Amino acid sequence: MKSSSGNQDHVFRFVTNHAHVLQVISADPTARLRDIAQIVGVTERTAAEIVNDLEQAGYLTKSREGRRNRYEVHDELPLRHPQHRHHTVGDLIGFLQAPPGAPAGR
Amino acid sequence: MASQADRDRRWSFVTNHARVLACVAAEPNARLRDIAAAVGITERTAVQIVNDLERAGYLTKIRDGRRNQYTLGGLATSQVIALLLEVFDRQPLM
């Protein structure tokens, strides 16, 4: 992924906003788009697009719960890139959620 | 309007920086050409990414005859690498 900053500062990351959104939802399945957007550092519109991408790819299922959405994360699904198929999305979430210094949850 | 296939292809969970780092960690003698092929980017992009990683302290380049040899940074970084590898990839280069 290219740096989104557009300058030559070479700010880069190892995981994408899609991974971050999925991790936030996994931690709080009734998170509001506004909160997801704020945590990840994207606009609410972008957060909605990412959630749609994740839903269309089967990683998320949305259901209505009162005035909120409740998301179910299907963390048994494999990552999509051919190089990464032997890992599940649950591995990725466990890695991102592991507290500093702790071994990654699997 | 982008097709579903296009939409699926234009996002991923992991960046090319992570993929390049995983390649280098798996094969410290890797040539840029092979890294580029494994990750699916141009050699020029691979160079830029390796430079980014070097500048950020994730790896150090050492000239070894006609090849570059890469070493990964200190302990904390190695732990990061181990986690990255464990989670994301350990595909040997061809």
N, CA and C atoms of all chains as a GROMACS GRO file, in nm:
protein
  600
    1MET      N    1   0.085  -0.119   0.000
    1MET     CA    2   0.000   0.000   0.000
    1MET      C    3   0.088   0.124   0.000
    2LYS      N    4   0.053   0.220  -0.080
    2LYS     CA    5   0.128   0.345  -0.080
    2LYS      C    6   0.096   0.425   0.045
    3SER      N    7   0.191   0.504   0.084
    3SER     CA    8   0.164   0.596   0.192
    3SER      C    9   0.054   0.691   0.149
    4SER      N   10  -0.042   0.715   0.238
    4SER     CA   11  -0.152   0.802   0.199
    4SER      C   12  -0.119   0.948   0.223
    5SER      N   13  -0.003   0.974   0.284
    5SER     CA   14   0.029   1.111   0.318
    5SER      C   15   0.063   1.194   0.195
    6GLY      N   16   0.110   1.125   0.090
    6GLY     CA   17   0.136   1.195  -0.034
    6GLY      C   18   0.267   1.273  -0.034
    7ASN      N   19   0.334   1.283   0.079
    7ASN     CA   20   0.461   1.353   0.079
    7ASN      C   21   0.575   1.251   0.079
    8GLN      N   22   0.696   1.300   0.092
    8GLN     CA   23   0.811   1.209   0.085
    8GLN      C   24   0.859   1.170   0.225
    9ASP      N   25   0.773   1.182   0.321
    9ASP     CA   26   0.810   1.151   0.457
    9ASP      C   27   0.820   1.001   0.479
   10HIS      N   28   0.773   0.922   0.386
   10HIS     CA   29   0.780   0.776   0.392
   10HIS      C   30   0.717   0.722   0.519
   11VAL      N   31   0.604   0.776   0.554
   11VAL     CA   32   0.528   0.719   0.662
   11VAL      C   33   0.466   0.591   0.608
   12PHE      N   34   0.492   0.482   0.675
   12PHE     CA   35   0.432   0.358   0.627
   12PHE      C   36   0.384   0.276   0.744
   13ARG      N   37   0.299   0.183   0.714
   13ARG     CA   38   0.247   0.094   0.816
   13ARG      C   39   0.252  -0.048   0.765
   14PHE      N   40   0.233  -0.143   0.854
   14PHE     CA   41   0.236  -0.283   0.814
   14PHE      C   42   0.096  -0.339   0.790
   15VAL      N   43  -0.002  -0.282   0.857
   15VAL     CA   44  -0.138  -0.329   0.835
   15VAL      C   45  -0.224  -0.215   0.783
   16THR      N   46  -0.331  -0.249   0.717
   16THR     CA   47  -0.415  -0.150   0.651
   16THR      C   48  -0.532  -0.108   0.741
   17ASN      N   49  -0.603  -0.006   0.696
   17ASN     CA   50  -0.723   0.036   0.768
   17ASN      C   51  -0.828  -0.076   0.774
   18HIS      N   52  -0.832  -0.159   0.670
   18HIS     CA   53  -0.927  -0.271   0.671
   18HIS      C   54  -0.900  -0.364   0.790
   19ALA      N   55  -0.773  -0.394   0.812
   19ALA     CA   56  -0.738  -0.481   0.925
   19ALA      C   57  -0.772  -0.412   1.057
   20HIS      N   58  -0.744  -0.284   1.064
   20HIS     CA   59  -0.770  -0.209   1.187
   20HIS      C   60  -0.920  -0.204   1.218
   21VAL      N   61  -1.001  -0.177   1.115
   21VAL     CA   62  -1.146  -0.173   1.136
   21VAL      C   63  -1.197  -0.308   1.186
   22LEU      N   64  -1.148  -0.414   1.126
   22LEU     CA   65  -1.193  -0.547   1.166
   22LEU      C   66  -1.156  -0.576   1.312
   23GLN      N   67  -1.038  -0.531   1.350
   23GLN     CA   68  -0.994  -0.553   1.489
   23GLN      C   69  -1.080  -0.472   1.586
   24VAL      N   70  -1.114  -0.349   1.549
   24VAL     CA   71  -1.198  -0.266   1.636
   24VAL      C   72  -1.336  -0.329   1.654
   25ILE      N   73  -1.392  -0.379   1.544
   25ILE     CA   74  -1.524  -0.441   1.551
   25ILE      C   75  -1.520  -0.570   1.632
   26SER      N   76  -1.411  -0.643   1.617
   26SER     CA   77  -1.396  -0.767   1.693
   26SER      C   78  -1.394  -0.739   1.843
   27ALA      N   79  -1.330  -0.626   1.880
   27ALA     CA   80  -1.322  -0.590   2.021
   27ALA      C   81  -1.455  -0.537   2.073
   28ASP      N   82  -1.534  -0.476   1.986
   28ASP     CA   83  -1.664  -0.420   2.026
   28ASP      C   84  -1.765  -0.440   1.914
   29PRO      N   85  -1.836  -0.552   1.918
   29PRO     CA   86  -1.926  -0.588   1.806
   29PRO      C   87  -2.043  -0.493   1.787
   30THR      N   88  -2.070  -0.405   1.884
   30THR     CA   89  -2.177  -0.310   1.863
   30THR      C   90  -2.122  -0.168   1.847
   31ALA      N   91  -1.997  -0.158   1.808
   31ALA     CA   92  -1.936  -0.026   1.787
   31ALA      C   93  -2.014   0.052   1.682
   32ARG      N   94  -2.025   0.182   1.703
   32ARG     CA   95  -2.089   0.268   1.603
   32ARG      C   96  -1.986   0.311   1.499
   33LEU      N   97  -2.034   0.336   1.380
   33LEU     CA   98  -1.944   0.378   1.272
   33LEU      C   99  -1.863   0.500   1.312
   34ARG      N  100  -1.929   0.591   1.385
   34ARG     CA  101  -1.862   0.713   1.427
   34ARG      C  102  -1.740   0.680   1.513
   35ASP      N  103  -1.759   0.583   1.603
   35ASP     CA  104  -1.650   0.546   1.693
   35ASP      C  105  -1.541   0.469   1.619
   36ILE      N  106  -1.584   0.379   1.531
   36ILE     CA  107  -1.486   0.304   1.451
   36ILE      C  108  -1.399   0.403   1.373
   37ALA      N  109  -1.466   0.499   1.310
   37ALA     CA  110  -1.395   0.597   1.228
   37ALA      C  111  -1.294   0.674   1.312
   38GLN      N  112  -1.336   0.712   1.431
   38GLN     CA  113  -1.248   0.792   1.515
   38GLN      C  114  -1.126   0.712   1.562
   39ILE      N  115  -1.150   0.587   1.600
   39ILE     CA  116  -1.039   0.504   1.649
   39ILE      C  117  -0.937   0.478   1.538
   40VAL      N  118  -0.990   0.449   1.419
   40VAL     CA  119  -0.901   0.411   1.308
   40VAL      C  120  -0.837   0.535   1.244
   41GLY      N  121  -0.905   0.649   1.260
   41GLY     CA  122  -0.850   0.772   1.202
   41GLY      C  123  -0.890   0.791   1.058
   42VAL      N  124  -1.014   0.754   1.026
   42VAL     CA  125  -1.068   0.777   0.892
   42VAL      C  126  -1.201   0.849   0.906
   43THR      N  127  -1.256   0.894   0.794
   43THR     CA  128  -1.387   0.957   0.800
   43THR      C  129  -1.494   0.849   0.820
   44GLU      N  130  -1.611   0.893   0.863
   44GLU     CA  131  -1.720   0.798   0.885
   44GLU      C  132  -1.759   0.733   0.752
   45ARG      N  133  -1.751   0.810   0.647
   45ARG     CA  134  -1.783   0.758   0.514
   45ARG      C  135  -1.685   0.647   0.473
   46THR      N  136  -1.560   0.671   0.499
   46THR     CA  137  -1.459   0.568   0.467
   46THR      C  138  -1.480   0.445   0.554
   47ALA      N  139  -1.510   0.467   0.682
   47ALA     CA  140  -1.536   0.353   0.771
   47ALA      C  141  -1.652   0.269   0.718
   48ALA      N  142  -1.757   0.338   0.668
   48ALA     CA  143  -1.873   0.266   0.615
   48ALA      C  144  -1.833   0.184   0.492
   49GLU      N  145  -1.748   0.242   0.407
   49GLU     CA  146  -1.704   0.168   0.287
   49GLU      C  147  -1.622   0.046   0.326
   50ILE      N  148  -1.537   0.063   0.426
   50ILE     CA  149  -1.453  -0.050   0.469
   50ILE      C  150  -1.541  -0.160   0.528
   51VAL      N  151  -1.638  -0.120   0.611
   51VAL     CA  152  -1.729  -0.220   0.668
   51VAL      C  153  -1.802  -0.295   0.557
   52ASN      N  154  -1.844  -0.221   0.453
   52ASN     CA  155  -1.910  -0.286   0.340
   52ASN      C  156  -1.816  -0.383   0.268
   53ASP      N  157  -1.693  -0.342   0.248
   53ASP     CA  158  -1.595  -0.432   0.186
   53ASP      C  159  -1.582  -0.562   0.267
   54LEU      N  160  -1.570  -0.544   0.397
   54LEU     CA  161  -1.550  -0.661   0.485
   54LEU      C  162  -1.673  -0.751   0.483
   55GLU      N  163  -1.790  -0.685   0.477
   55GLU     CA  164  -1.914  -0.761   0.475
   55GLU      C  165  -1.927  -0.838   0.342
   56GLN      N  166  -1.897  -0.769   0.232
   56GLN     CA  167  -1.909  -0.834   0.101
   56GLN      C  168  -1.810  -0.949   0.086
   57ALA      N  169  -1.696  -0.938   0.151
   57ALA     CA  170  -1.597  -1.045   0.142
   57ALA      C  171  -1.627  -1.158   0.240
   58GLY      N  172  -1.731  -1.140   0.322
   58GLY     CA  173  -1.773  -1.248   0.410
   58GLY      C  174  -1.709  -1.248   0.548
   59TYR      N  175  -1.626  -1.146   0.575
   59TYR     CA  176  -1.559  -1.144   0.705
   59TYR      C  177  -1.652  -1.095   0.816
   60LEU      N  178  -1.756  -1.022   0.779
   60LEU     CA  179  -1.850  -0.966   0.875
   60LEU      C  180  -1.992  -0.997   0.834
   61THR      N  181  -2.080  -1.014   0.935
   61THR     CA  182  -2.224  -1.015   0.909
   61THR      C  183  -2.286  -0.909   1.000
   62LYS      N  184  -2.375  -0.830   0.941
   62LYS     CA  185  -2.437  -0.722   1.016
   62LYS      C  186  -2.577  -0.763   1.055
   63SER      N  187  -2.619  -0.735   1.178
   63SER     CA  188  -2.760  -0.754   1.213
   63SER      C  189  -2.804  -0.634   1.296
   64ARG      N  190  -2.933  -0.610   1.294
   64ARG     CA  191  -2.985  -0.495   1.364
   64ARG      C  192  -3.014  -0.532   1.508
   65GLU      N  193  -2.974  -0.449   1.602
   65GLU     CA  194  -3.004  -0.476   1.742
   65GLU      C  195  -3.049  -0.344   1.804
   66GLY      N  196  -3.182  -0.327   1.812
   66GLY     CA  197  -3.235  -0.200   1.860
   66GLY      C  198  -3.196  -0.090   1.761
   67ARG      N  199  -3.132   0.013   1.814
   67ARG     CA  200  -3.093   0.124   1.726
   67ARG      C  201  -2.951   0.108   1.675
   68ARG      N  202  -2.891  -0.003   1.707
   68ARG     CA  203  -2.752  -0.023   1.669
   68ARG      C  204  -2.736  -0.140   1.572
   69ASN      N  205  -2.623  -0.143   1.506
   69ASN     CA  206  -2.583  -0.263   1.433
   69ASN      C  207  -2.503  -0.352   1.526
   70ARG      N  208  -2.524  -0.480   1.511
   70ARG     CA  209  -2.434  -0.574   1.578
   70ARG      C  210  -2.360  -0.651   1.468
   71TYR      N  211  -2.230  -0.658   1.483
   71TYR     CA  212  -2.149  -0.727   1.383
   71TYR      C  213  -2.101  -0.860   1.436
   72GLU      N  214  -2.102  -0.957   1.347
   72GLU     CA  215  -2.040  -1.085   1.381
   72GLU      C  216  -1.918  -1.101   1.293
   73VAL      N  217  -1.803  -1.125   1.355
   73VAL     CA  218  -1.678  -1.142   1.280
   73VAL      C  219  -1.656  -1.291   1.256
   74HIS      N  220  -1.636  -1.327   1.131
   74HIS     CA  221  -1.613  -1.469   1.097
   74HIS      C  222  -1.463  -1.494   1.094
   75ASP      N  223  -1.408  -1.512   1.216
   75ASP     CA  224  -1.263  -1.512   1.224
   75ASP      C  225  -1.200  -1.646   1.187
   76GLU      N  226  -1.284  -1.741   1.145
   76GLU     CA  227  -1.228  -1.868   1.100
   76GLU      C  228  -1.190  -1.863   0.952
   77LEU      N  229  -1.227  -1.753   0.884
   77LEU     CA  230  -1.200  -1.746   0.740
   77LEU      C  231  -1.053  -1.720   0.713
   78PRO      N  232  -1.002  -1.776   0.604
   78PRO     CA  233  -0.861  -1.753   0.569
   78PRO      C  234  -0.840  -1.612   0.515
   79LEU      N  235  -0.719  -1.560   0.532
   79LEU     CA  236  -0.683  -1.436   0.465
   79LEU      C  237  -0.687  -1.461   0.315
   80ARG      N  238  -0.704  -1.356   0.237
   80ARG     CA  239  -0.735  -1.376   0.096
   80ARG      C  240  -0.614  -1.385   0.006
   81HIS      N  241  -0.507  -1.316   0.044
   81HIS     CA  242  -0.390  -1.317  -0.044
   81HIS      C  243  -0.334  -1.459  -0.053
   82PRO      N  244  -0.300  -1.506  -0.173
   82PRO     CA  245  -0.252  -1.644  -0.189
   82PRO      C  246  -0.136  -1.675  -0.095
   83GLN      N  247  -0.051  -1.576  -0.065
   83GLN     CA  248   0.062  -1.598   0.025
   83GLN      C  249   0.017  -1.621   0.169
   84HIS      N  250  -0.102  -1.576   0.202
   84HIS     CA  251  -0.144  -1.572   0.343
   84HIS      C  252  -0.260  -1.665   0.374
   85ARG      N  253  -0.296  -1.751   0.279
   85ARG     CA  254  -0.418  -1.831   0.295
   85ARG      C  255  -0.414  -1.927   0.412
   86HIS      N  256  -0.292  -1.961   0.457
   86HIS     CA  257  -0.283  -2.058   0.566
   86HIS      C  258  -0.307  -1.990   0.701
   87HIS      N  259  -0.331  -1.860   0.701
   87HIS     CA  260  -0.366  -1.792   0.825
   87HIS      C  261  -0.511  -1.748   0.819
   88THR      N  262  -0.576  -1.747   0.936
   88THR     CA  263  -0.714  -1.700   0.938
   88THR      C  264  -0.718  -1.555   0.980
   89VAL      N  265  -0.832  -1.495   0.956
   89VAL     CA  266  -0.849  -1.357   0.996
   89VAL      C  267  -0.845  -1.347   1.150
   90GLY      N  268  -0.878  -1.458   1.218
   90GLY     CA  269  -0.865  -1.461   1.363
   90GLY      C  270  -0.721  -1.448   1.409
   91ASP      N  271  -0.628  -1.508   1.332
   91ASP     CA  272  -0.485  -1.493   1.363
   91ASP      C  273  -0.446  -1.345   1.358
   92LEU      N  274  -0.493  -1.281   1.253
   92LEU     CA  275  -0.461  -1.139   1.233
   92LEU      C  276  -0.515  -1.055   1.349
   93ILE      N  277  -0.641  -1.080   1.386
   93ILE     CA  278  -0.702  -1.002   1.494
   93ILE      C  279  -0.628  -1.028   1.625
   94GLY      N  280  -0.593  -1.153   1.650
   94GLY     CA  281  -0.521  -1.187   1.771
   94GLY      C  282  -0.388  -1.115   1.778
   95PHE      N  283  -0.322  -1.108   1.662
   95PHE     CA  284  -0.194  -1.038   1.655
   95PHE      C  285  -0.210  -0.890   1.687
   96LEU      N  286  -0.313  -0.830   1.630
   96LEU     CA  287  -0.331  -0.686   1.650
   96LEU      C  288  -0.378  -0.653   1.791
   97GLN      N  289  -0.447  -0.748   1.855
   97GLN     CA  290  -0.503  -0.720   1.987
   97GLN      C  291  -0.408  -0.755   2.100
   98ALA      N  292  -0.302  -0.830   2.070
   98ALA     CA  293  -0.212  -0.871   2.177
   98ALA      C  294  -0.152  -0.747   2.242
   99PRO      N  295  -0.155  -0.740   2.376
   99PRO     CA  296  -0.095  -0.624   2.443
   99PRO      C  297   0.055  -0.622   2.418
  100PRO      N  298   0.117  -0.504   2.427
  100PRO     CA  299   0.260  -0.493   2.402
  100PRO      C  300   0.338  -0.589   2.492
  101GLY      N  301   0.432  -0.661   2.431
  101GLY     CA  302   0.518  -0.749   2.509
  101GLY      C  303   0.461  -0.888   2.528
  102ALA      N  304   0.332  -0.905   2.502
  102ALA     CA  305   0.271  -1.037   2.518
  102ALA      C  306   0.280  -1.114   2.387
  103PRO      N  307   0.288  -1.246   2.396
  103PRO     CA  308   0.282  -1.322   2.272
  103PRO      C  309   0.147  -1.303   2.206
  104ALA      N  310   0.145  -1.306   2.074
  104ALA     CA  311   0.020  -1.284   2.003
  104ALA      C  312  -0.079  -1.394   2.036
  105GLY      N  313  -0.202  -1.357   2.062
  105GLY     CA  314  -0.307  -1.456   2.083
  105GLY      C  315  -0.335  -1.530   1.954
  106ARG      N  316  -0.367  -1.658   1.964
  106ARG     CA  317  -0.392  -1.732   1.839
  106ARG      C  318  -0.527  -1.798   1.844
  107MET      N  319  -1.853   0.237  -1.257
  107MET     CA  320  -1.878   0.155  -1.138
  107MET      C  321  -1.784   0.035  -1.139
  108ALA      N  322  -1.708   0.019  -1.035
  108ALA     CA  323  -1.613  -0.092  -1.029
  108ALA      C  324  -1.687  -0.224  -1.013
  109SER      N  325  -1.639  -0.326  -1.076
  109SER     CA  326  -1.700  -0.458  -1.062
  109SER      C  327  -1.668  -0.512  -0.923
  110GLN      N  328  -1.739  -0.616  -0.884
  110GLN     CA  329  -1.714  -0.677  -0.754
  110GLN      C  330  -1.570  -0.726  -0.745
  111ALA      N  331  -1.523  -0.786  -0.855
  111ALA     CA  332  -1.386  -0.838  -0.855
  111ALA      C  333  -1.286  -0.726  -0.833
  112ASP      N  334  -1.311  -0.612  -0.898
  112ASP     CA  335  -1.221  -0.497  -0.880
  112ASP      C  336  -1.221  -0.449  -0.736
  113ARG      N  337  -1.341  -0.444  -0.680
  113ARG     CA  338  -1.350  -0.397  -0.542
  113ARG      C  339  -1.279  -0.493  -0.447
  114ASP      N  340  -1.292  -0.622  -0.474
  114ASP     CA  341  -1.226  -0.720  -0.389
  114ASP      C  342  -1.074  -0.707  -0.398
  115ARG      N  343  -1.028  -0.675  -0.518
  115ARG     CA  344  -0.884  -0.676  -0.539
  115ARG      C  345  -0.818  -0.550  -0.483
  116ARG      N  346  -0.895  -0.445  -0.464
  116ARG     CA  347  -0.826  -0.320  -0.433
  116ARG      C  348  -0.802  -0.302  -0.283
  117TRP      N  349  -0.836  -0.399  -0.202
  117TRP     CA  350  -0.801  -0.383  -0.061
  117TRP      C  351  -0.740  -0.512  -0.006
  118SER      N  352  -0.665  -0.495   0.100
  118SER     CA  353  -0.605  -0.611   0.166
  118SER      C  354  -0.588  -0.578   0.313
  119PHE      N  355  -0.548  -0.674   0.391
  119PHE     CA  356  -0.528  -0.652   0.534
  119PHE      C  357  -0.385  -0.607   0.565
  120VAL      N  358  -0.293  -0.646   0.478
  120VAL     CA  359  -0.151  -0.627   0.506
  120VAL      C  360  -0.091  -0.541   0.396
  121THR      N  361   0.003  -0.455   0.432
  121THR     CA  362   0.065  -0.369   0.332
  121THR      C  363   0.184  -0.439   0.266
  122ASN      N  364   0.228  -0.384   0.154
  122ASN     CA  365   0.346  -0.440   0.088
  122ASN      C  366   0.472  -0.425   0.174
  123HIS      N  367   0.474  -0.324   0.261
  123HIS     CA  368   0.587  -0.311   0.353
  123HIS      C  369   0.598  -0.435   0.443
  124ALA      N  370   0.484  -0.483   0.491
  124ALA     CA  371   0.486  -0.602   0.576
  124ALA      C  372   0.530  -0.724   0.494
  125ARG      N  373   0.484  -0.732   0.371
  125ARG     CA  374   0.520  -0.847   0.287
  125ARG      C  375   0.669  -0.848   0.255
  126VAL      N  376   0.723  -0.730   0.225
  126VAL     CA  377   0.866  -0.722   0.195
  126VAL      C  378   0.947  -0.759   0.319
  127LEU      N  379   0.906  -0.707   0.434
  127LEU     CA  380   0.979  -0.737   0.557
  127LEU      C  381   0.976  -0.887   0.586
  128ALA      N  382   0.862  -0.950   0.564
  128ALA     CA  383   0.851  -1.094   0.587
  128ALA      C  384   0.943  -1.170   0.492
  129CYS      N  385   0.951  -1.125   0.366
  129CYS     CA  386   1.040  -1.189   0.269
  129CYS      C  387   1.185  -1.179   0.313
  130VAL      N  388   1.226  -1.060   0.354
  130VAL     CA  389   1.365  -1.037   0.393
  130VAL      C  390   1.397  -1.118   0.519
  131ALA      N  391   1.303  -1.125   0.611
  131ALA     CA  392   1.326  -1.201   0.734
  131ALA      C  393   1.343  -1.349   0.704
  132ALA      N  394   1.267  -1.397   0.605
  132ALA     CA  395   1.275  -1.539   0.569
  132ALA      C  396   1.401  -1.570   0.490
  133GLU      N  397   1.450  -1.472   0.414
  133GLU     CA  398   1.565  -1.496   0.326
  133GLU      C  399   1.652  -1.371   0.322
  134PRO      N  400   1.747  -1.359   0.418
  134PRO     CA  401   1.826  -1.236   0.429
  134PRO      C  402   1.914  -1.208   0.307
  135ASN      N  403   1.940  -1.310   0.225
  135ASN     CA  404   2.020  -1.289   0.104
  135ASN      C  405   1.935  -1.263  -0.019
  136ALA      N  406   1.809  -1.243   0.002
  136ALA     CA  407   1.718  -1.229  -0.112
  136ALA      C  408   1.761  -1.115  -0.204
  137ARG      N  409   1.748  -1.138  -0.334
  137ARG     CA  410   1.772  -1.030  -0.428
  137ARG      C  411   1.645  -0.948  -0.442
  138LEU      N  412   1.664  -0.820  -0.473
  138LEU     CA  413   1.548  -0.732  -0.487
  138LEU      C  414   1.453  -0.785  -0.593
  139ARG      N  415   1.509  -0.843  -0.698
  139ARG     CA  416   1.427  -0.897  -0.806
  139ARG      C  417   1.333  -1.005  -0.753
  140ASP      N  418   1.389  -1.090  -0.664
  140ASP     CA  419   1.309  -1.200  -0.610
  140ASP      C  420   1.205  -1.150  -0.509
  141ILE      N  421   1.247  -1.051  -0.429
  141ILE     CA  422   1.152  -0.991  -0.335
  141ILE      C  423   1.034  -0.931  -0.412
  142ALA      N  424   1.069  -0.857  -0.518
  142ALA     CA  425   0.965  -0.792  -0.597
  142ALA      C  426   0.870  -0.896  -0.657
  143ALA      N  427   0.926  -1.005  -0.708
  143ALA     CA  428   0.842  -1.108  -0.771
  143ALA      C  429   0.753  -1.175  -0.667
  144ALA      N  430   0.810  -1.202  -0.549
  144ALA     CA  431   0.732  -1.272  -0.446
  144ALA      C  432   0.616  -1.186  -0.396
  145VAL      N  433   0.641  -1.055  -0.385
  145VAL     CA  434   0.538  -0.966  -0.331
  145VAL      C  435   0.441  -0.921  -0.440
  146GLY      N  436   0.489  -0.924  -0.565
  146GLY     CA  437   0.402  -0.880  -0.674
  146GLY      C  438   0.409  -0.730  -0.696
  147ILE      N  439   0.530  -0.675  -0.684
  147ILE     CA  440   0.550  -0.532  -0.707
  147ILE      C  441   0.668  -0.516  -0.802
  148THR      N  442   0.692  -0.395  -0.849
  148THR     CA  443   0.807  -0.373  -0.936
  148THR      C  444   0.934  -0.370  -0.851
  149GLU      N  445   1.047  -0.390  -0.920
  149GLU     CA  446   1.175  -0.387  -0.848
  149GLU      C  447   1.198  -0.248  -0.789
  150ARG      N  448   1.156  -0.147  -0.865
  150ARG     CA  449   1.172  -0.010  -0.818
  150ARG      C  450   1.096   0.015  -0.688
  151THR      N  451   0.973  -0.037  -0.682
  151THR     CA  452   0.895  -0.023  -0.559
  151THR      C  453   0.960  -0.100  -0.445
  152ALA      N  454   1.012  -0.218  -0.477
  152ALA     CA  455   1.079  -0.299  -0.374
  152ALA      C  456   1.198  -0.222  -0.315
  153VAL      N  457   1.272  -0.154  -0.402
  153VAL     CA  458   1.386  -0.074  -0.355
  153VAL      C  459   1.337   0.034  -0.258
  154GLN      N  460   1.232   0.102  -0.298
  154GLN     CA  461   1.180   0.210  -0.212
  154GLN      C  462   1.135   0.156  -0.077
  155ILE      N  463   1.070   0.040  -0.080
  155ILE     CA  464   1.019  -0.016   0.046
  155ILE      C  465   1.135  -0.061   0.135
  156VAL      N  466   1.234  -0.126   0.075
  156VAL     CA  467   1.351  -0.166   0.154
  156VAL      C  468   1.417  -0.043   0.216
  157ASN      N  469   1.426   0.065   0.138
  157ASN     CA  470   1.484   0.189   0.192
  157ASN      C  471   1.400   0.244   0.307
  158ASP      N  472   1.268   0.238   0.291
  158ASP     CA  473   1.179   0.283   0.400
  158ASP      C  474   1.206   0.202   0.527
  159LEU      N  475   1.216   0.071   0.509
  159LEU     CA  476   1.233  -0.018   0.624
  159LEU      C  477   1.369   0.007   0.690
  160GLU      N  478   1.469   0.035   0.605
  160GLU     CA  479   1.602   0.060   0.657
  160GLU      C  480   1.604   0.192   0.736
  161ARG      N  481   1.542   0.295   0.676
  161ARG     CA  482   1.540   0.426   0.741
  161ARG      C  483   1.467   0.419   0.875
  162ALA      N  484   1.366   0.335   0.882
  162ALA     CA  485   1.288   0.324   1.005
  162ALA      C  486   1.355   0.231   1.105
  163GLY      N  487   1.468   0.169   1.066
  163GLY     CA  488   1.542   0.088   1.161
  163GLY      C  489   1.500  -0.058   1.168
  164TYR      N  490   1.412  -0.100   1.078
  164TYR     CA  491   1.367  -0.240   1.083
  164TYR      C  492   1.471  -0.334   1.025
  165LEU      N  493   1.555  -0.285   0.936
  165LEU     CA  494   1.660  -0.371   0.883
  165LEU      C  495   1.784  -0.289   0.848
  166THR      N  496   1.895  -0.358   0.840
  166THR     CA  497   2.022  -0.296   0.803
  166THR      C  498   2.078  -0.371   0.682
  167LYS      N  499   2.130  -0.294   0.588
  167LYS     CA  500   2.183  -0.352   0.467
  167LYS      C  501   2.335  -0.365   0.480
  168ILE      N  502   2.388  -0.480   0.447
  168ILE     CA  503   2.533  -0.499   0.446
  168ILE      C  504   2.571  -0.553   0.309
  169ARG      N  505   2.675  -0.493   0.252
  169ARG     CA  506   2.721  -0.540   0.122
  169ARG      C  507   2.796  -0.672   0.140
  170ASP      N  508   2.762  -0.773   0.066
  170ASP     CA  509   2.825  -0.904   0.080
  170ASP      C  510   2.861  -0.952  -0.060
  171GLY      N  511   2.984  -0.917  -0.103
  171GLY     CA  512   3.023  -0.950  -0.240
  171GLY      C  513   2.932  -0.876  -0.336
  172ARG      N  514   2.867  -0.947  -0.424
  172ARG     CA  515   2.780  -0.882  -0.521
  172ARG      C  516   2.637  -0.871  -0.472
  173ARG      N  517   2.616  -0.917  -0.351
  173ARG     CA  518   2.480  -0.919  -0.298
  173ARG      C  519   2.464  -0.827  -0.180
  174ASN      N  520   2.343  -0.790  -0.152
  174ASN     CA  521   2.313  -0.727  -0.025
  174ASN      C  522   2.271  -0.834   0.073
  175GLN      N  523   2.317  -0.819   0.194
  175GLN     CA  524   2.268  -0.906   0.301
  175GLN      C  525   2.193  -0.817   0.397
  176TYR      N  526   2.078  -0.859   0.439
  176TYR     CA  527   2.000  -0.776   0.529
  176TYR      C  528   2.002  -0.836   0.668
  177THR      N  529   2.016  -0.750   0.768
  177THR     CA  530   1.997  -0.798   0.904
  177THR      C  531   1.885  -0.717   0.966
  178LEU      N  532   1.812  -0.783   1.052
  178LEU     CA  533   1.700  -0.716   1.116
  178LEU      C  534   1.749  -0.650   1.243
  179GLY      N  535   1.678  -0.551   1.288
  179GLY     CA  536   1.723  -0.467   1.400
  179GLY      C  537   1.732  -0.540   1.533
  180GLY      N  538   1.723  -0.467   1.641
  180GLY     CA  539   1.743  -0.521   1.776
  180GLY      C  540   1.636  -0.619   1.819
  181LEU      N  541   1.642  -0.656   1.945
  181LEU     CA  542   1.555  -0.761   1.996
  181LEU      C  543   1.408  -0.728   1.979
  182ALA      N  544   1.373  -0.606   2.017
  182ALA     CA  545   1.232  -0.570   2.008
  182ALA      C  546   1.183  -0.586   1.865
  183THR      N  547   1.269  -0.542   1.773
  183THR     CA  548   1.229  -0.553   1.633
  183THR      C  549   1.216  -0.699   1.591
  184SER      N  550   1.313  -0.781   1.637
  184SER     CA  551   1.306  -0.922   1.602
  184SER      C  552   1.175  -0.984   1.649
  185GLN      N  553   1.133  -0.941   1.766
  185GLN     CA  554   1.007  -0.994   1.817
  185GLN      C  555   0.892  -0.953   1.726
  186VAL      N  556   0.899  -0.827   1.684
  186VAL     CA  557   0.795  -0.780   1.592
  186VAL      C  558   0.796  -0.865   1.465
  187ILE      N  559   0.918  -0.889   1.414
  187ILE     CA  560   0.930  -0.969   1.292
  187ILE      C  561   0.874  -1.108   1.313
  188ALA      N  562   0.910  -1.167   1.427
  188ALA     CA  563   0.862  -1.302   1.454
  188ALA      C  564   0.710  -1.306   1.451
  189LEU      N  565   0.651  -1.205   1.511
  189LEU     CA  566   0.505  -1.200   1.512
  189LEU      C  567   0.450  -1.182   1.371
  190LEU      N  568   0.514  -1.092   1.298
  190LEU     CA  569   0.468  -1.069   1.161
  190LEU      C  570   0.475  -1.197   1.081
  191LEU      N  571   0.587  -1.266   1.096
  191LEU     CA  572   0.606  -1.389   1.020
  191LEU      C  573   0.504  -1.493   1.060
  192GLU      N  574   0.485  -1.503   1.190
  192GLU     CA  575   0.395  -1.604   1.240
  192GLU      C  576   0.255  -1.581   1.184
  193VAL      N  577   0.218  -1.456   1.182
  193VAL     CA  578   0.081  -1.429   1.142
  193VAL      C  579   0.066  -1.420   0.991
  194PHE      N  580   0.162  -1.357   0.927
  194PHE     CA  581   0.133  -1.320   0.789
  194PHE      C  582   0.189  -1.413   0.684
  195ASP      N  583   0.313  -1.451   0.697
  195ASP     CA  584   0.365  -1.526   0.584
  195ASP      C  585   0.500  -1.586   0.614
  196ARG      N  586   0.526  -1.698   0.554
  196ARG     CA  587   0.661  -1.750   0.560
  196ARG      C  588   0.689  -1.821   0.429
  197GLN      N  589   0.658  -1.756   0.324
  197GLN     CA  590   0.678  -1.820   0.194
  197GLN      C  591   0.822  -1.804   0.150
  198PRO      N  592   0.892  -1.915   0.126
  198PRO     CA  593   1.030  -1.904   0.080
  198PRO      C  594   1.035  -1.843  -0.060
  199LEU      N  595   1.142  -1.772  -0.086
  199LEU     CA  596   1.158  -1.716  -0.219
  199LEU      C  597   1.200  -1.826  -0.314
  200MET      N  598   1.165  -1.809  -0.439
  200MET     CA  599   1.202  -1.911  -0.536
  200MET      C  600   1.350  -1.906  -0.564
   0.00000   0.00000   0.00000
